[in-house]
């Protein structure tokens, strides 16, 4: 029984460490993007509210990504199928990030006295090109993490170790 508890404790510890690392990864990226948008729009003062949303969104994205990896673990891939295993997952996770961003915009609008749905419609300034640019940047944030995850799976496989 104590061996089972120790195994469970190790797995839980590993999951917590993964969640913290992934939250830090996304949080740093999302904070940098919020600061960039803040400065390019010429807003004054520090965007503390936006930074808070960035870290909450980072934690949520990390959780969704880890749940997705738990439900559908990435199989070991050879060098020819590396992109084939990562690309579909990156698009699914990208959809999650975009949905969270749109919801964040709606919540931010409500905090400032606006309508939730009108604020959601104003995501990316209502500009389709800005939406595409943000989507592309978010995809570029996701892909390195997924590629690294896939490479670690390959390195840790029994064939590689042998």
N, C-alpha and C positions, 0 to 999 in steps of 0.2 A: 504494500500500500504506500509506503513512503517513497518507493521508487517511482510510482505513478504520479505522486504529488510533485516530486522533483522534476519529472519530465514535463508535467503540465506547467510548472513554474518556469522552466527554461523556455518552453514554447511561448508562454505569455510574455516573458521578458523579451524574447526575440521580436514578437509582434509589436510590443510597445516601442522598442528601439527603431523598428522599421517605420512605424507611424511618425515618430519624432523626426527621423532623418528626412522622410518624404515631406512632412509639414514644413521643415526648415527649407528644403529645396524649393518647394512651391512658394512659401512665404517670402523668401528673398526675391524670387522672380516677380511675384505679384506686387510686392511693395515697390520694386524698381519700376515696374510698368505704371503703377499708380502715380509715382513721383514724376515720371516722364510725361504722362498725360496732364497732370496738374501743371507742370511747368510750360508745356507747349500751349496750353489753353490760357496761360497768363494769369492764373489765379494767384491770390496773395495768401501768405501764411502757410503754415505746415498742414498738410491734409491728414490730421490724426484720425479722423473718422474713416477716411479711405484706407489708411494703413490698418486700422482695426478690422475693416471688412476684408482686406487682403489676407490677413492671418486667419480669420475665421474661414474664408473661402479656401485657403491653403489646407487647413485641417480637414474640411469637408471633402475636398478633392483627394487628399491622401487617404481618407477613410474609404471613399468610394472606390478608389484605385486598388487598395488592399483587399477590399471585399471582392471586387471583380477578379483579382488574381487568385483569391482563395476559391471562388466558385468555378472559375475557368483557368486553372494554372497553365502557364505557358509550357508547351512541350519542348524537349530538347530539339534544337534545330541545327542543321548543318549550315555551312557558309552560304550555300545556294538558296536556302529557304529562310534565312534570317529575316530578311525584309518581309517575306510572305507571312511570317508569324507575328511580326511587330506591327505592320501597317494596319490590318483590320482593327486590332486592339487600340491603336493610337486614335483611330477615327471614332471609336465608341467612347473612349475616355475624353476625347475632344468635345464630343456632344455633351457629356456631363459638365465639363468646364464651362461651355457656352451657356447651358441652362442655368448653372449657378451664377454666372455673371449677369444674366438677364434678371434673375430673381434679386440679386444684389442691387441692381439698378432700381428695381421696383421698391425695395425696402428703403433705399436711400431717398427716393422721391417721397415716400410716406413720412420719413423722418423730417423732411423739409416742408411738410404740409401739402404735398401734391397727391395725385391719384396714383395708386399702385400700377394700374394698367397703362396709364399715360406715360409713367416713368419707365416702365419696361419697354414701351414702344420707342422711347428716346435712347435706348442702348446704342452706344457708339455714335451718339449725336444724331441718330436717325440717318446716318450717312452709310449707304451700302458698301462703299469702298473702304471706309474705316472699319466696318464690320468684318470684311474680308481680311484686312490687314491684321486686325486683332486676332481673328481666327487662325491666321497663318502663324503669328507669333506664338500663340498658345500651343499650336501643334509642334512648333520648333522647341518649345519647352518640354513637351511630353516625350518626344521621340528619343532624345538622349537617355532619359531615365529608362524607357522601355528597352532600348538597345543594350544598355548596361545590364539590366535585369536579365535579358536573354543571354548575354555573354556569360554572366555569372552562373546561370543554370547550366550552360554548356561546360564551363570550367569545372563545376562541382559534380558533373555526371560521373558515374562509375567508370565509363570507358576512358574518359580523359584522365582520371586519377590513376587508373591502371597503366 
